[in-house]
Amino acid sequence: MVGPDRRATVVEPVGDHQVDDFSLRNMGFQVRYRYMLAPLSDLYVVYGRGGYMFDEFSVDPDRQLGESFHLRDSEQLLVKLSYRFEL
């Protein structure tokens, strides 16, 4: 819990209402490519992939990191052409 002075404080469990530990994983990966067609004219290609997972706490950081690479909630490919026309 955050107190009025904006510092984290420990909250004692009341009865059987204890909050269990949890783990949150969020991983994003992006590759960008830019090709210059002419001055002020470019072709962009971007591949992006990301994921998010909430699960029970795990004490093995190697396992958590390895599983993060398998997260794939979003996968996108973007192609953009920026071209300068002369009048």
PDB file as gemmi writes it, atoms N, CA and C in Angstrom:
CRYST1    1.000    1.000    1.000  90.00  90.00  90.00 P 1                      
ATOM      1  N   MET A   1       0.848  -1.157   0.000  1.00  0.00           N  
ATOM      2  CA  MET A   1       0.000   0.000   0.000  1.00  0.00           C  
ATOM      3  C   MET A   1       0.904   1.234   0.000  1.00  0.00           C  
ATOM      4  N   VAL A   2       0.421   2.303  -0.586  1.00  0.00           N  
ATOM      5  CA  VAL A   2       1.159   3.563  -0.633  1.00  0.00           C  
ATOM      6  C   VAL A   2       0.520   4.528   0.355  1.00  0.00           C  
ATOM      7  N   GLY A   3       1.365   5.085   1.227  1.00  0.00           N  
ATOM      8  CA  GLY A   3       0.881   6.007   2.247  1.00  0.00           C  
ATOM      9  C   GLY A   3       0.720   7.411   1.713  1.00  0.00           C  
ATOM     10  N   PRO A   4       0.209   8.335   2.523  1.00  0.00           N  
ATOM     11  CA  PRO A   4       0.023   9.715   2.093  1.00  0.00           C  
ATOM     12  C   PRO A   4       1.332  10.415   1.739  1.00  0.00           C  
ATOM     13  N   ASP A   5       2.454   9.919   2.278  1.00  0.00           N  
ATOM     14  CA  ASP A   5       3.752  10.514   1.949  1.00  0.00           C  
ATOM     15  C   ASP A   5       4.378   9.877   0.704  1.00  0.00           C  
ATOM     16  N   ARG A   6       3.599   9.081  -0.013  1.00  0.00           N  
ATOM     17  CA  ARG A   6       4.002   8.411  -1.260  1.00  0.00           C  
ATOM     18  C   ARG A   6       5.105   7.384  -1.057  1.00  0.00           C  
ATOM     19  N   ARG A   7       5.158   6.789   0.111  1.00  0.00           N  
ATOM     20  CA  ARG A   7       6.121   5.722   0.379  1.00  0.00           C  
ATOM     21  C   ARG A   7       5.371   4.409   0.561  1.00  0.00           C  
ATOM     22  N   ALA A   8       6.015   3.326   0.150  1.00  0.00           N  
ATOM     23  CA  ALA A   8       5.390   2.011   0.297  1.00  0.00           C  
ATOM     24  C   ALA A   8       5.376   1.613   1.765  1.00  0.00           C  
ATOM     25  N   THR A   9       4.255   1.071   2.207  1.00  0.00           N  
ATOM     26  CA  THR A   9       4.138   0.607   3.587  1.00  0.00           C  
ATOM     27  C   THR A   9       3.680  -0.846   3.582  1.00  0.00           C  
ATOM     28  N   VAL A  10       4.062  -1.570   4.623  1.00  0.00           N  
ATOM     29  CA  VAL A  10       3.681  -2.973   4.756  1.00  0.00           C  
ATOM     30  C   VAL A  10       2.303  -3.027   5.403  1.00  0.00           C  
ATOM     31  N   VAL A  11       1.423  -3.824   4.811  1.00  0.00           N  
ATOM     32  CA  VAL A  11       0.078  -3.984   5.346  1.00  0.00           C  
ATOM     33  C   VAL A  11       0.005  -5.369   5.981  1.00  0.00           C  
ATOM     34  N   GLU A  12      -0.344  -5.414   7.247  1.00  0.00           N  
ATOM     35  CA  GLU A  12      -0.471  -6.690   7.946  1.00  0.00           C  
ATOM     36  C   GLU A  12      -1.755  -7.382   7.506  1.00  0.00           C  
ATOM     37  N   PRO A  13      -1.702  -8.699   7.253  1.00  0.00           N  
ATOM     38  CA  PRO A  13      -2.919  -9.419   6.844  1.00  0.00           C  
ATOM     39  C   PRO A  13      -3.932  -9.444   7.986  1.00  0.00           C  
ATOM     40  N   VAL A  14      -5.197  -9.301   7.636  1.00  0.00           N  
ATOM     41  CA  VAL A  14      -6.285  -9.330   8.605  1.00  0.00           C  
ATOM     42  C   VAL A  14      -7.001 -10.660   8.426  1.00  0.00           C  
ATOM     43  N   GLY A  15      -6.947 -11.517   9.426  1.00  0.00           N  
ATOM     44  CA  GLY A  15      -7.603 -12.819   9.333  1.00  0.00           C  
ATOM     45  C   GLY A  15      -6.940 -13.685   8.273  1.00  0.00           C  
ATOM     46  N   ASP A  16      -7.769 -14.259   7.389  1.00  0.00           N  
ATOM     47  CA  ASP A  16      -7.269 -15.132   6.322  1.00  0.00           C  
ATOM     48  C   ASP A  16      -7.080 -14.386   5.010  1.00  0.00           C  
ATOM     49  N   HIS A  17      -7.061 -13.080   5.024  1.00  0.00           N  
ATOM     50  CA  HIS A  17      -6.971 -12.276   3.800  1.00  0.00           C  
ATOM     51  C   HIS A  17      -5.526 -11.877   3.494  1.00  0.00           C  
ATOM     52  N   GLN A  18      -4.696 -12.866   3.244  1.00  0.00           N  
ATOM     53  CA  GLN A  18      -3.307 -12.587   2.913  1.00  0.00           C  
ATOM     54  C   GLN A  18      -3.155 -12.609   1.396  1.00  0.00           C  
ATOM     55  N   VAL A  19      -2.427 -11.645   0.853  1.00  0.00           N  
ATOM     56  CA  VAL A  19      -2.217 -11.560  -0.591  1.00  0.00           C  
ATOM     57  C   VAL A  19      -1.027 -12.448  -0.961  1.00  0.00           C  
ATOM     58  N   ASP A  20      -1.258 -13.363  -1.898  1.00  0.00           N  
ATOM     59  CA  ASP A  20      -0.196 -14.252  -2.347  1.00  0.00           C  
ATOM     60  C   ASP A  20       0.752 -13.514  -3.277  1.00  0.00           C  
ATOM     61  N   ASP A  21       1.996 -13.992  -3.360  1.00  0.00           N  
ATOM     62  CA  ASP A  21       2.961 -13.439  -4.292  1.00  0.00           C  
ATOM     63  C   ASP A  21       2.502 -13.713  -5.717  1.00  0.00           C  
ATOM     64  N   PHE A  22       2.886 -12.864  -6.648  1.00  0.00           N  
ATOM     65  CA  PHE A  22       2.521 -13.060  -8.045  1.00  0.00           C  
ATOM     66  C   PHE A  22       3.686 -12.655  -8.935  1.00  0.00           C  
ATOM     67  N   SER A  23       3.558 -13.002 -10.183  1.00  0.00           N  
ATOM     68  CA  SER A  23       4.600 -12.689 -11.158  1.00  0.00           C  
ATOM     69  C   SER A  23       3.934 -12.054 -12.367  1.00  0.00           C  
ATOM     70  N   LEU A  24       4.587 -11.063 -12.916  1.00  0.00           N  
ATOM     71  CA  LEU A  24       4.062 -10.356 -14.074  1.00  0.00           C  
ATOM     72  C   LEU A  24       5.161 -10.295 -15.116  1.00  0.00           C  
ATOM     73  N   ARG A  25       4.838 -10.739 -16.330  1.00  0.00           N  
ATOM     74  CA  ARG A  25       5.831 -10.728 -17.398  1.00  0.00           C  
ATOM     75  C   ARG A  25       5.316  -9.922 -18.565  1.00  0.00           C  
ATOM     76  N   ASN A  26       6.191  -9.104 -19.106  1.00  0.00           N  
ATOM     77  CA  ASN A  26       5.849  -8.276 -20.255  1.00  0.00           C  
ATOM     78  C   ASN A  26       7.101  -8.214 -21.126  1.00  0.00           C  
ATOM     79  N   MET A  27       6.956  -8.608 -22.389  1.00  0.00           N  
ATOM     80  CA  MET A  27       8.125  -8.665 -23.262  1.00  0.00           C  
ATOM     81  C   MET A  27       7.770  -8.079 -24.609  1.00  0.00           C  
ATOM     82  N   GLY A  28       8.637  -7.252 -25.148  1.00  0.00           N  
ATOM     83  CA  GLY A  28       8.421  -6.670 -26.466  1.00  0.00           C  
ATOM     84  C   GLY A  28       9.676  -6.781 -27.308  1.00  0.00           C  
ATOM     85  N   PHE A  29       9.483  -6.965 -28.594  1.00  0.00           N  
ATOM     86  CA  PHE A  29      10.599  -7.135 -29.526  1.00  0.00           C  
ATOM     87  C   PHE A  29      10.232  -6.403 -30.806  1.00  0.00           C  
ATOM     88  N   GLN A  30      11.189  -5.655 -31.354  1.00  0.00           N  
ATOM     89  CA  GLN A  30      10.909  -4.900 -32.575  1.00  0.00           C  
ATOM     90  C   GLN A  30      12.159  -4.851 -33.445  1.00  0.00           C  
ATOM     91  N   VAL A  31      11.958  -5.081 -34.748  1.00  0.00           N  
ATOM     92  CA  VAL A  31      13.040  -4.994 -35.727  1.00  0.00           C  
ATOM     93  C   VAL A  31      12.610  -3.977 -36.771  1.00  0.00           C  
ATOM     94  N   ARG A  32      13.509  -3.027 -37.074  1.00  0.00           N  
ATOM     95  CA  ARG A  32      13.191  -1.971 -38.047  1.00  0.00           C  
ATOM     96  C   ARG A  32      14.205  -1.992 -39.185  1.00  0.00           C  
ATOM     97  N   TYR A  33      13.688  -1.738 -40.381  1.00  0.00           N  
ATOM     98  CA  TYR A  33      14.546  -1.660 -41.556  1.00  0.00           C  
ATOM     99  C   TYR A  33      14.148  -0.423 -42.347  1.00  0.00           C  
ATOM    100  N   ARG A  34      15.137   0.333 -42.779  1.00  0.00           N  
ATOM    101  CA  ARG A  34      14.879   1.548 -43.564  1.00  0.00           C  
ATOM    102  C   ARG A  34      15.742   1.486 -44.816  1.00  0.00           C  
ATOM    103  N   TYR A  35      15.098   1.679 -45.962  1.00  0.00           N  
ATOM    104  CA  TYR A  35      15.799   1.685 -47.235  1.00  0.00           C  
ATOM    105  C   TYR A  35      15.567   3.035 -47.900  1.00  0.00           C  
ATOM    106  N   MET A  36      16.650   3.732 -48.274  1.00  0.00           N  
ATOM    107  CA  MET A  36      16.537   5.041 -48.906  1.00  0.00           C  
ATOM    108  C   MET A  36      16.380   4.856 -50.412  1.00  0.00           C  
ATOM    109  N   LEU A  37      15.214   5.212 -50.935  1.00  0.00           N  
ATOM    110  CA  LEU A  37      14.950   5.096 -52.373  1.00  0.00           C  
ATOM    111  C   LEU A  37      15.602   6.241 -53.144  1.00  0.00           C  
ATOM    112  N   ALA A  38      15.496   7.428 -52.601  1.00  0.00           N  
ATOM    113  CA  ALA A  38      16.045   8.663 -53.184  1.00  0.00           C  
ATOM    114  C   ALA A  38      16.114   9.677 -52.045  1.00  0.00           C  
ATOM    115  N   PRO A  39      16.702  10.839 -52.267  1.00  0.00           N  
ATOM    116  CA  PRO A  39      16.699  11.845 -51.199  1.00  0.00           C  
ATOM    117  C   PRO A  39      15.264  12.180 -50.760  1.00  0.00           C  
ATOM    118  N   LEU A  40      15.028  12.101 -49.486  1.00  0.00           N  
ATOM    119  CA  LEU A  40      13.712  12.356 -48.860  1.00  0.00           C  
ATOM    120  C   LEU A  40      12.643  11.339 -49.269  1.00  0.00           C  
ATOM    121  N   SER A  41      13.030  10.177 -49.775  1.00  0.00           N  
ATOM    122  CA  SER A  41      12.096   9.097 -50.123  1.00  0.00           C  
ATOM    123  C   SER A  41      12.617   7.812 -49.498  1.00  0.00           C  
ATOM    124  N   ASP A  42      11.816   7.223 -48.603  1.00  0.00           N  
ATOM    125  CA  ASP A  42      12.261   6.055 -47.849  1.00  0.00           C  
ATOM    126  C   ASP A  42      11.188   4.975 -47.825  1.00  0.00           C  
ATOM    127  N   LEU A  43      11.643   3.738 -47.685  1.00  0.00           N  
ATOM    128  CA  LEU A  43      10.775   2.594 -47.459  1.00  0.00           C  
ATOM    129  C   LEU A  43      11.106   2.048 -46.079  1.00  0.00           C  
ATOM    130  N   TYR A  44      10.095   1.929 -45.215  1.00  0.00           N  
ATOM    131  CA  TYR A  44      10.274   1.422 -43.861  1.00  0.00           C  
ATOM    132  C   TYR A  44       9.546   0.089 -43.735  1.00  0.00           C  
ATOM    133  N   VAL A  45      10.185  -0.877 -43.096  1.00  0.00           N  
ATOM    134  CA  VAL A  45       9.561  -2.158 -42.765  1.00  0.00           C  
ATOM    135  C   VAL A  45       9.838  -2.409 -41.284  1.00  0.00           C  
ATOM    136  N   VAL A  46       8.767  -2.639 -40.508  1.00  0.00           N  
ATOM    137  CA  VAL A  46       8.889  -2.844 -39.067  1.00  0.00           C  
ATOM    138  C   VAL A  46       8.138  -4.109 -38.680  1.00  0.00           C  
ATOM    139  N   TYR A  47       8.816  -4.992 -37.940  1.00  0.00           N  
ATOM    140  CA  TYR A  47       8.182  -6.191 -37.372  1.00  0.00           C  
ATOM    141  C   TYR A  47       8.199  -6.041 -35.859  1.00  0.00           C  
ATOM    142  N   GLY A  48       7.038  -6.164 -35.235  1.00  0.00           N  
ATOM    143  CA  GLY A  48       6.938  -6.044 -33.787  1.00  0.00           C  
ATOM    144  C   GLY A  48       6.155  -7.192 -33.198  1.00  0.00           C  
ATOM    145  N   ARG A  49       6.581  -7.613 -32.024  1.00  0.00           N  
ATOM    146  CA  ARG A  49       5.907  -8.722 -31.341  1.00  0.00           C  
ATOM    147  C   ARG A  49       5.978  -8.451 -29.852  1.00  0.00           C  
ATOM    148  N   GLY A  50       4.917  -8.774 -29.137  1.00  0.00           N  
ATOM    149  CA  GLY A  50       4.898  -8.535 -27.701  1.00  0.00           C  
ATOM    150  C   GLY A  50       3.948  -9.453 -26.988  1.00  0.00           C  
ATOM    151  N   GLY A  51       4.068  -9.498 -25.661  1.00  0.00           N  
ATOM    152  CA  GLY A  51       3.197 -10.360 -24.874  1.00  0.00           C  
ATOM    153  C   GLY A  51       3.142  -9.923 -23.425  1.00  0.00           C  
ATOM    154  N   TYR A  52       2.164 -10.465 -22.730  1.00  0.00           N  
ATOM    155  CA  TYR A  52       1.888 -10.103 -21.346  1.00  0.00           C  
ATOM    156  C   TYR A  52       1.361 -11.341 -20.639  1.00  0.00           C  
ATOM    157  N   MET A  53       1.850 -11.630 -19.424  1.00  0.00           N  
ATOM    158  CA  MET A  53       1.363 -12.786 -18.680  1.00  0.00           C  
ATOM    159  C   MET A  53       1.375 -12.489 -17.183  1.00  0.00           C  
ATOM    160  N   PHE A  54       0.325 -12.900 -16.502  1.00  0.00           N  
ATOM    161  CA  PHE A  54       0.199 -12.784 -15.055  1.00  0.00           C  
ATOM    162  C   PHE A  54       0.007 -14.187 -14.516  1.00  0.00           C  
ATOM    163  N   ASP A  55       0.860 -14.609 -13.579  1.00  0.00           N  
ATOM    164  CA  ASP A  55       0.709 -15.944 -13.008  1.00  0.00           C  
ATOM    165  C   ASP A  55       1.221 -15.961 -11.575  1.00  0.00           C  
ATOM    166  N   GLU A  56       1.133 -17.123 -10.963  1.00  0.00           N  
ATOM    167  CA  GLU A  56       1.610 -17.269  -9.595  1.00  0.00           C  
ATOM    168  C   GLU A  56       3.118 -17.080  -9.553  1.00  0.00           C  
ATOM    169  N   PHE A  57       3.631 -16.703  -8.422  1.00  0.00           N  
ATOM    170  CA  PHE A  57       5.048 -16.387  -8.265  1.00  0.00           C  
ATOM    171  C   PHE A  57       5.912 -17.611  -8.489  1.00  0.00           C  
ATOM    172  N   SER A  58       6.993 -17.420  -9.214  1.00  0.00           N  
ATOM    173  CA  SER A  58       7.962 -18.473  -9.455  1.00  0.00           C  
ATOM    174  C   SER A  58       9.327 -17.952  -9.016  1.00  0.00           C  
ATOM    175  N   VAL A  59      10.087 -18.764  -8.304  1.00  0.00           N  
ATOM    176  CA  VAL A  59      11.377 -18.318  -7.787  1.00  0.00           C  
ATOM    177  C   VAL A  59      12.519 -18.587  -8.757  1.00  0.00           C  
ATOM    178  N   ASP A  60      12.240 -19.228  -9.880  1.00  0.00           N  
ATOM    179  CA  ASP A  60      13.294 -19.550 -10.845  1.00  0.00           C  
ATOM    180  C   ASP A  60      13.358 -18.473 -11.922  1.00  0.00           C  
ATOM    181  N   PRO A  61      14.310 -17.525 -11.843  1.00  0.00           N  
ATOM    182  CA  PRO A  61      14.355 -16.438 -12.829  1.00  0.00           C  
ATOM    183  C   PRO A  61      14.689 -16.919 -14.238  1.00  0.00           C  
ATOM    184  N   ASP A  62      15.471 -17.988 -14.376  1.00  0.00           N  
ATOM    185  CA  ASP A  62      15.787 -18.514 -15.706  1.00  0.00           C  
ATOM    186  C   ASP A  62      14.528 -19.021 -16.405  1.00  0.00           C  
ATOM    187  N   ARG A  63      13.669 -19.688 -15.657  1.00  0.00           N  
ATOM    188  CA  ARG A  63      12.410 -20.184 -16.221  1.00  0.00           C  
ATOM    189  C   ARG A  63      11.502 -19.023 -16.628  1.00  0.00           C  
ATOM    190  N   GLN A  64      11.432 -17.999 -15.780  1.00  0.00           N  
ATOM    191  CA  GLN A  64      10.591 -16.846 -16.089  1.00  0.00           C  
ATOM    192  C   GLN A  64      11.082 -16.133 -17.344  1.00  0.00           C  
ATOM    193  N   LEU A  65      12.375 -15.932 -17.461  1.00  0.00           N  
ATOM    194  CA  LEU A  65      12.922 -15.268 -18.633  1.00  0.00           C  
ATOM    195  C   LEU A  65      12.692 -16.101 -19.888  1.00  0.00           C  
ATOM    196  N   GLY A  66      12.906 -17.402 -19.791  1.00  0.00           N  
ATOM    197  CA  GLY A  66      12.691 -18.279 -20.942  1.00  0.00           C  
ATOM    198  C   GLY A  66      11.253 -18.275 -21.411  1.00  0.00           C  
ATOM    199  N   GLU A  67      10.308 -18.304 -20.474  1.00  0.00           N  
ATOM    200  CA  GLU A  67       8.892 -18.290 -20.840  1.00  0.00           C  
ATOM    201  C   GLU A  67       8.466 -16.936 -21.401  1.00  0.00           C  
ATOM    202  N   SER A  68       9.150 -15.868 -21.041  1.00  0.00           N  
ATOM    203  CA  SER A  68       8.810 -14.541 -21.555  1.00  0.00           C  
ATOM    204  C   SER A  68       8.995 -14.468 -23.063  1.00  0.00           C  
ATOM    205  N   PHE A  69       9.964 -15.194 -23.605  1.00  0.00           N  
ATOM    206  CA  PHE A  69      10.203 -15.174 -25.041  1.00  0.00           C  
ATOM    207  C   PHE A  69       9.092 -15.885 -25.818  1.00  0.00           C  
ATOM    208  N   HIS A  70       8.259 -16.683 -25.133  1.00  0.00           N  
ATOM    209  CA  HIS A  70       7.165 -17.378 -25.801  1.00  0.00           C  
ATOM    210  C   HIS A  70       5.859 -16.590 -25.776  1.00  0.00           C  
ATOM    211  N   LEU A  71       5.844 -15.435 -25.115  1.00  0.00           N  
ATOM    212  CA  LEU A  71       4.644 -14.602 -25.074  1.00  0.00           C  
ATOM    213  C   LEU A  71       4.419 -13.996 -26.448  1.00  0.00           C  
ATOM    214  N   ARG A  72       3.197 -14.146 -26.965  1.00  0.00           N  
ATOM    215  CA  ARG A  72       2.903 -13.614 -28.291  1.00  0.00           C  
ATOM    216  C   ARG A  72       1.436 -13.184 -28.346  1.00  0.00           C  
ATOM    217  N   ASP A  73       1.119 -12.100 -27.679  1.00  0.00           N  
ATOM    218  CA  ASP A  73      -0.244 -11.566 -27.711  1.00  0.00           C  
ATOM    219  C   ASP A  73      -0.453 -10.653 -28.914  1.00  0.00           C  
ATOM    220  N   SER A  74       0.623 -10.043 -29.374  1.00  0.00           N  
ATOM    221  CA  SER A  74       0.529  -9.084 -30.475  1.00  0.00           C  
ATOM    222  C   SER A  74       1.684  -9.329 -31.431  1.00  0.00           C  
ATOM    223  N   GLU A  75       1.348  -9.432 -32.715  1.00  0.00           N  
ATOM    224  CA  GLU A  75       2.373  -9.610 -33.740  1.00  0.00           C  
ATOM    225  C   GLU A  75       1.979  -8.735 -34.922  1.00  0.00           C  
ATOM    226  N   GLN A  76       2.877  -7.837 -35.327  1.00  0.00           N  
ATOM    227  CA  GLN A  76       2.529  -6.855 -36.352  1.00  0.00           C  
ATOM    228  C   GLN A  76       3.651  -6.703 -37.361  1.00  0.00           C  
ATOM    229  N   LEU A  77       3.251  -6.436 -38.598  1.00  0.00           N  
ATOM    230  CA  LEU A  77       4.192  -6.100 -39.658  1.00  0.00           C  
ATOM    231  C   LEU A  77       3.693  -4.812 -40.295  1.00  0.00           C  
ATOM    232  N   LEU A  78       4.559  -3.812 -40.345  1.00  0.00           N  
ATOM    233  CA  LEU A  78       4.197  -2.511 -40.877  1.00  0.00           C  
ATOM    234  C   LEU A  78       5.125  -2.180 -42.038  1.00  0.00           C  
ATOM    235  N   VAL A  79       4.541  -1.750 -43.151  1.00  0.00           N  
ATOM    236  CA  VAL A  79       5.311  -1.301 -44.306  1.00  0.00           C  
ATOM    237  C   VAL A  79       4.848   0.117 -44.615  1.00  0.00           C  
ATOM    238  N   LYS A  80       5.795   1.037 -44.701  1.00  0.00           N  
ATOM    239  CA  LYS A  80       5.464   2.440 -44.959  1.00  0.00           C  
ATOM    240  C   LYS A  80       6.373   2.964 -46.065  1.00  0.00           C  
ATOM    241  N   LEU A  81       5.765   3.645 -47.008  1.00  0.00           N  
ATOM    242  CA  LEU A  81       6.509   4.260 -48.098  1.00  0.00           C  
ATOM    243  C   LEU A  81       6.358   5.770 -47.978  1.00  0.00           C  
ATOM    244  N   SER A  82       7.465   6.456 -47.862  1.00  0.00           N  
ATOM    245  CA  SER A  82       7.491   7.910 -47.796  1.00  0.00           C  
ATOM    246  C   SER A  82       8.204   8.383 -49.075  1.00  0.00           C  
ATOM    247  N   TYR A  83       7.443   9.072 -49.926  1.00  0.00           N  
ATOM    248  CA  TYR A  83       7.992   9.450 -51.228  1.00  0.00           C  
ATOM    249  C   TYR A  83       7.841  10.935 -51.457  1.00  0.00           C  
ATOM    250  N   ARG A  84       8.868  11.569 -51.967  1.00  0.00           N  
ATOM    251  CA  ARG A  84       8.847  13.003 -52.247  1.00  0.00           C  
ATOM    252  C   ARG A  84       8.548  13.227 -53.714  1.00  0.00           C  
ATOM    253  N   PHE A  85       7.466  13.945 -53.986  1.00  0.00           N  
ATOM    254  CA  PHE A  85       7.090  14.307 -55.351  1.00  0.00           C  
ATOM    255  C   PHE A  85       7.639  15.698 -55.669  1.00  0.00           C  
ATOM    256  N   GLU A  86       8.187  15.846 -56.847  1.00  0.00           N  
ATOM    257  CA  GLU A  86       8.686  17.145 -57.262  1.00  0.00           C  
ATOM    258  C   GLU A  86       7.706  17.769 -58.236  1.00  0.00           C  
ATOM    259  N   LEU A  87       7.473  19.042 -58.080  1.00  0.00           N  
ATOM    260  CA  LEU A  87       6.556  19.762 -58.967  1.00  0.00           C  
ATOM    261  C   LEU A  87       7.313  20.620 -59.948  1.00  0.00           C  
TER     262      LEU A  87                                                      
END                                                                             
